[in-house]
Amino acid sequence: AFRSFEGGIRVTMPTFYTGYIPMSLQVNIAAGKAAGDLPPQFQFVMGRRMPVFGRIAHFATAPIGFYGGDEFAAAYAEHNCSDFFWRLIGLPTYEGRGIEFIFEGGSALYRGTHNTYFPTDEQWYSEVGFGLGKIPTFVSNVIFLRLDALWGVGPIAAGRFGMTATVSSPF
């Protein structure tokens, strides 16, 4: 006997119109709470960004399946500068496009009374970094690569590093 709810919102908005695609800000916010005799498989676990098909709002520096609990709050944001800096420097483009530069970061708080996962207690697990997107694969005009490098910041994530290479497509 347990109760659980979870919700989230993702907002993407253009910020500056330059280059092939406008610069944009994407913000992901999620939260959840559970009560009762919560089995381990229904506890909330911090999302871990994996290589190849990684999710943007997941953390690249966190240990896999480590942080979790009965309740959580998380926010993740990225500002995609499009190919503005690539063109500004004057680097060559591929089919009229340059490589995107992305600033990103997020924080999450996990609490719980169950001992399946480790809570972050009253501290936020945070990371910041950058990414390079729309890296051409030279085999398709709609399949691209993305590289992200992130560093943990704050009392519980300091000293951690994560890097992912993912495949992206506009579809």
PyMOL commands that set and color helices and strands:
alter all, ss='L'
color gray80, all
select helices_A, chain A and resi 40-42+84-89
alter helices_A, ss='H'
color red, helices_A
select strands_A, chain A and resi 2-16+23-36+44-45+68-69+71-80+100-111+125-136+144-153+161-168
alter strands_A, ss='S'
color yellow, strands_A
deselect
rebuild
show_as cartoon
